[in-house]
Amino acid sequence: MSLTPEQRRLRAQIAAHAMWANCDDPVVHTAPAREAAQKRFERLVDPEGTLAPEERARRAEHARKAHFKRLALASSKARAARAAARRGGEAA
């Protein structure tokens, strides 16, 4: 029997809560993911690895901020589109 999307979401939430309930130090637990993300942005701004470490870090931080601002803009547009669709649906 396959699960519905809602059931899959609930199963994932249960797993996440169970994992965090058994985690002694969330900061240590998530450190590898943060490091991998930082390295991704460093490779994005300096694929050849020629920049000084301080400059690479500075540029990577700006690339990271730009990435999250793009996500925020996309989210804002999606929320506005959903709101407009609701208003259009109510008027019809």
MDTraj code that builds the backbone (N, CA, C; nanometers):
import mdtraj as md
import numpy as np

residues = "MET SER LEU THR PRO GLU GLN ARG ARG LEU ARG ALA GLN ILE ALA ALA HIS ALA MET TRP ALA ASN CYS ASP ASP PRO VAL VAL HIS THR ALA PRO ALA ARG GLU ALA ALA GLN LYS ARG PHE GLU ARG LEU VAL ASP PRO GLU GLY THR LEU ALA PRO GLU GLU ARG ALA ARG ARG ALA GLU HIS ALA ARG LYS ALA HIS PHE LYS ARG LEU ALA LEU ALA SER SER LYS ALA ARG ALA ALA ARG ALA ALA ALA ARG ARG GLY GLY GLU ALA ALA".split()
xyz = np.array([
    [0.0851, -0.1184, 0.0000],
    [0.0000, 0.0000, 0.0000],
    [0.0894, 0.1245, 0.0000],
    [0.0697, 0.2111, -0.0950],
    [0.1514, 0.3324, -0.1007],
    [0.0895, 0.4399, -0.0115],
    [0.1759, 0.5298, 0.0323],
    [0.1316, 0.6370, 0.1197],
    [0.0897, 0.7586, 0.0386],
    [-0.0038, 0.8343, 0.0928],
    [-0.0421, 0.9602, 0.0308],
    [0.0675, 1.0623, 0.0592],
    [0.0703, 1.1715, -0.0138],
    [0.1691, 1.2758, 0.0170],
    [0.1605, 1.3236, 0.1622],
    [0.0416, 1.3360, 0.2155],
    [0.0246, 1.3793, 0.3547],
    [0.0839, 1.2762, 0.4506],
    [0.0615, 1.1477, 0.4229],
    [0.1164, 1.0422, 0.5083],
    [0.2691, 1.0396, 0.5010],
    [0.3244, 1.0602, 0.3824],
    [0.4709, 1.0660, 0.3685],
    [0.5279, 1.1831, 0.4472],
    [0.4587, 1.2970, 0.4407],
    [0.5027, 1.4157, 0.5142],
    [0.5008, 1.3883, 0.6641],
    [0.3937, 1.3271, 0.7124],
    [0.3853, 1.2945, 0.8549],
    [0.4931, 1.1944, 0.8960],
    [0.5190, 1.0945, 0.8125],
    [0.6236, 0.9971, 0.8436],
    [0.7597, 1.0659, 0.8524],
    [0.7866, 1.1580, 0.7604],
    [0.9139, 1.2319, 0.7637],
    [0.9228, 1.3189, 0.8879],
    [0.8128, 1.3819, 0.9260],
    [0.8133, 1.4648, 1.0468],
    [0.8385, 1.3814, 1.1717],
    [0.7786, 1.2632, 1.1782],
    [0.8009, 1.1736, 1.2918],
    [0.9486, 1.1366, 1.2994],
    [1.0080, 1.1019, 1.1860],
    [1.1497, 1.0646, 1.1831],
    [1.2380, 1.1810, 1.2273],
    [1.2072, 1.3006, 1.1811],
    [1.2873, 1.4171, 1.2185],
    [1.2777, 1.4437, 1.3681],
    [1.1574, 1.4384, 1.4228],
    [1.1413, 1.4627, 1.5664],
    [1.2122, 1.3547, 1.6479],
    [1.2043, 1.2302, 1.6036],
    [1.2724, 1.1213, 1.6742],
    [1.4242, 1.1427, 1.6706],
    [1.4763, 1.1849, 1.5563],
    [1.6201, 1.2095, 1.5458],
    [1.6633, 1.3210, 1.6419],
    [1.5915, 1.4352, 1.6402],
    [1.6304, 1.5469, 1.7258],
    [1.6096, 1.5155, 1.8731],
    [1.5155, 1.4266, 1.9057],
    [1.4942, 1.3872, 2.0450],
    [1.6138, 1.3109, 2.0994],
    [1.6879, 1.2452, 2.0117],
    [1.8035, 1.1655, 2.0546],
    [1.9368, 1.2345, 2.0270],
    [1.9330, 1.3591, 1.9880],
    [2.0543, 1.4325, 1.9521],
    [2.1025, 1.5139, 2.0721],
    [2.2255, 1.4870, 2.1157],
    [2.2808, 1.5583, 2.2309],
    [2.3180, 1.7032, 2.1983],
    [2.3752, 1.7251, 2.0802],
    [2.4228, 1.8590, 2.0443],
    [2.3857, 1.8901, 1.8996],
    [2.2759, 1.9625, 1.8776],
    [2.2316, 1.9917, 1.7411],
    [2.3361, 2.0664, 1.6591],
    [2.4147, 2.1517, 1.7231],
    [2.5160, 2.2276, 1.6496],
    [2.6209, 2.1336, 1.5915],
    [2.6652, 2.0387, 1.6712],
    [2.7633, 1.9410, 1.6230],
    [2.7007, 1.8528, 1.5158],
    [2.5753, 1.8164, 1.5351],
    [2.5065, 1.7277, 1.4418],
    [2.4941, 1.7900, 1.3020],
    [2.4705, 1.9194, 1.2960],
    [2.4498, 1.9855, 1.1669],
    [2.5766, 2.0485, 1.1093],
    [2.6878, 2.0408, 1.1820],
    [2.8125, 2.1022, 1.1353],
    [2.8571, 2.0520, 0.9975],
    [2.8522, 1.9217, 0.9695],
    [2.8952, 1.8770, 0.8357],
    [2.8134, 1.9392, 0.7225],
    [2.6846, 1.9577, 0.7433],
    [2.6006, 2.0185, 0.6393],
    [2.6373, 2.1652, 0.6191],
    [2.6613, 2.2370, 0.7289],
    [2.7001, 2.3777, 0.7156],
    [2.8344, 2.3897, 0.6448],
    [2.9268, 2.3023, 0.6779],
    [3.0589, 2.3057, 0.6134],
    [3.0471, 2.2755, 0.4642],
    [2.9655, 2.1772, 0.4287],
    [2.9462, 2.1437, 0.2877],
    [2.8840, 2.2602, 0.2116],
    [2.7881, 2.3286, 0.2722],
    [2.7250, 2.4436, 0.2075],
    [2.8264, 2.5554, 0.1878],
    [2.9086, 2.5797, 0.2888],
    [3.0109, 2.6839, 0.2773],
    [3.1079, 2.6514, 0.1639],
    [3.1507, 2.5267, 0.1549],
    [3.2434, 2.4866, 0.0490],
    [3.1797, 2.4993, -0.0884],
    [3.0499, 2.4732, -0.0968],
    [2.9784, 2.4886, -0.2242],
    [2.9846, 2.6338, -0.2714],
    [2.9592, 2.7270, -0.1803],
    [2.9638, 2.8678, -0.2184],
    [3.1069, 2.9118, -0.2490],
    [3.2036, 2.8565, -0.1780],
    [3.3433, 2.8891, -0.2084],
    [3.3816, 2.8401, -0.3475],
    [3.3379, 2.7194, -0.3845],
    [3.3659, 2.6686, -0.5194],
    [3.2951, 2.7519, -0.6258],
    [3.1773, 2.8025, -0.5908],
    [3.1017, 2.8855, -0.6848],
    [3.1772, 3.0142, -0.7174],
    [3.2345, 3.0785, -0.6166],
    [3.3009, 3.2072, -0.6379],
    [3.4476, 3.1927, -0.6762],
    [3.5063, 3.0761, -0.6504],
    [3.6489, 3.0558, -0.6793],
    [3.6716, 2.9110, -0.7249],
    [3.6214, 2.8765, -0.8440],
    [3.6312, 2.7375, -0.8891],
    [3.7751, 2.6888, -0.9063],
    [3.8665, 2.7784, -0.9364],
    [4.0065, 2.7399, -0.9559],
    [4.0860, 2.7394, -0.8256],
    [4.0280, 2.7947, -0.7199],
    [4.0973, 2.7995, -0.5911],
    [4.2158, 2.8939, -0.5892],
    [4.2057, 3.0047, -0.6623],
    [4.3182, 3.0974, -0.6748],
    [4.3094, 3.2176, -0.5807],
    [4.1923, 3.2418, -0.5233],
    [4.1764, 3.3580, -0.4352],
    [4.2387, 3.3318, -0.2983],
    [4.2747, 3.4394, -0.2317],
    [4.3205, 3.4295, -0.0931],
    [4.2036, 3.3804, -0.0080],
    [4.2290, 3.3023, 0.0958],
    [4.1200, 3.2477, 0.1780],
    [4.0228, 3.3537, 0.2309],
    [4.0756, 3.4694, 0.2713],
    [3.9873, 3.5741, 0.3236],
    [3.8946, 3.6275, 0.2140],
    [3.9494, 3.6480, 0.0945],
    [3.8691, 3.6985, -0.0170],
    [3.7671, 3.5935, -0.0608],
    [3.8079, 3.4694, -0.0651],
    [3.7157, 3.3609, -0.1012],
    [3.6006, 3.3557, -0.0010],
    [3.6319, 3.3671, 0.1270],
    [3.5282, 3.3641, 0.2307],
    [3.4343, 3.4835, 0.2178],
    [3.4895, 3.6006, 0.1906],
    [3.4068, 3.7210, 0.1743],
    [3.3101, 3.7045, 0.0583],
    [3.3628, 3.6590, -0.0550],
    [3.2780, 3.6419, -0.1729],
    [3.1752, 3.5306, -0.1522],
    [3.2174, 3.4236, -0.0870],
    [3.1258, 3.3127, -0.0614],
    [3.0103, 3.3582, 0.0271],
    [3.0383, 3.4427, 0.1250],
    [2.9324, 3.4942, 0.2120],
    [2.8322, 3.5765, 0.1318],
    [2.8805, 3.6568, 0.0374],
    [2.7889, 3.7336, -0.0469],
    [2.7095, 3.6411, -0.1391],
    [2.7728, 3.5374, -0.1912],
    [2.7020, 3.4416, -0.2759],
    [2.5933, 3.3705, -0.1953],
    [2.6242, 3.3362, -0.0703],
    [2.5263, 3.2712, 0.0172],
    [2.4081, 3.3640, 0.0439],
    [2.4374, 3.4900, 0.0753],
    [2.3303, 3.5864, 0.1010],
    [2.2443, 3.6066, -0.0238],
    [2.3073, 3.6161, -0.1403],
    [2.2316, 3.6320, -0.2648],
    [2.1415, 3.5110, -0.2879],
    [2.1928, 3.3913, -0.2609],
    [2.1142, 3.2686, -0.2781],
    [1.9876, 3.2733, -0.1920],
    [2.0038, 3.3080, -0.0655],
    [1.8882, 3.3098, 0.0235],
    [1.7931, 3.4250, -0.0083],
    [1.8440, 3.5357, -0.0584],
    [1.7558, 3.6450, -0.1016],
    [1.6750, 3.6021, -0.2233],
    [1.7378, 3.5258, -0.3161],
    [1.6630, 3.4734, -0.4313],
    [1.5512, 3.3804, -0.3852],
    [1.5814, 3.2947, -0.2873],
    [1.4780, 3.2060, -0.2336],
    [1.3645, 3.2868, -0.1703],
    [1.3989, 3.3912, -0.0960],
    [1.2970, 3.4747, -0.0322],
    [1.2103, 3.5438, -0.1365],
    [1.2722, 3.5913, -0.2443],
    [1.1959, 3.6565, -0.3507],
    [1.1010, 3.5575, -0.4173],
    [1.1491, 3.4377, -0.4470],
    [1.0638, 3.3357, -0.5084],
    [0.9476, 3.3001, -0.4160],
    [0.9751, 3.2892, -0.2868],
    [0.8707, 3.2588, -0.1897],
    [0.7671, 3.3703, -0.1844],
    [0.8134, 3.4943, -0.1863],
    [0.7232, 3.6087, -0.1833],
    [0.6331, 3.6099, -0.3068],
    [0.6923, 3.5832, -0.4227],
    [0.6133, 3.5794, -0.5463],
    [0.5101, 3.4679, -0.5420],
    [0.5493, 3.3511, -0.4899],
    [0.4563, 3.2381, -0.4814],
    [0.3410, 3.2699, -0.3872],
    [0.3717, 3.3329, -0.2727],
    [0.2651, 3.3700, -0.1797],
    [0.1704, 3.4713, -0.2430],
    [0.2266, 3.5671, -0.3158],
    [0.1429, 3.6678, -0.3818],
    [0.0550, 3.6033, -0.4886],
    [0.1109, 3.5082, -0.5620],
    [0.0329, 3.4401, -0.6659],
    [-0.0807, 3.3594, -0.6040],
    [-0.0521, 3.2913, -0.4915],
    [-0.1577, 3.2148, -0.4240],
    [-0.2672, 3.3078, -0.3712],
    [-0.2264, 3.4213, -0.3160],
    [-0.3243, 3.5177, -0.2658],
    [-0.4097, 3.5716, -0.3794],
    [-0.3473, 3.6008, -0.4917],
    [-0.4226, 3.6525, -0.6071],
    [-0.5177, 3.5465, -0.6593],
    [-0.4743, 3.4211, -0.6596],
    [-0.5611, 3.3127, -0.7070],
    [-0.6815, 3.2964, -0.6135],
    [-0.6566, 3.3102, -0.4835],
    [-0.7674, 3.3003, -0.3878],
    [-0.8672, 3.4148, -0.4089],
    [-0.8147, 3.5340, -0.4303],
    [-0.9035, 3.6491, -0.4524],
    [-0.9810, 3.6311, -0.5808],
    [-0.9160, 3.5799, -0.6835],
    [-0.9850, 3.5565, -0.8105],
    [-1.0887, 3.4466, -0.7985],
    [-1.0609, 3.3457, -0.7187],
    [-1.1546, 3.2355, -0.6983],
    [-1.2766, 3.2785, -0.6190],
    [-1.2554, 3.3715, -0.5259],
    [-1.3676, 3.4183, -0.4442],
    [-1.4609, 3.5064, -0.5269],
    [-1.4035, 3.5816, -0.6201],
    [-1.4840, 3.6738, -0.7004],
    [-1.5681, 3.5992, -0.8030],
    [-1.5219, 3.4828, -0.8448],
    [-1.5914, 3.4088, -0.9498],
    [-1.7149, 3.3386, -0.8979],
])
top = md.Topology()
chain = top.add_chain()
for i, resn in enumerate(residues, 1):
    res = top.add_residue(resn, chain, resSeq=i)
    for name in ("N", "CA", "C"):
        top.add_atom(name, md.element.get_by_symbol(name[0]), res)
traj = md.Trajectory(xyz[None], top)
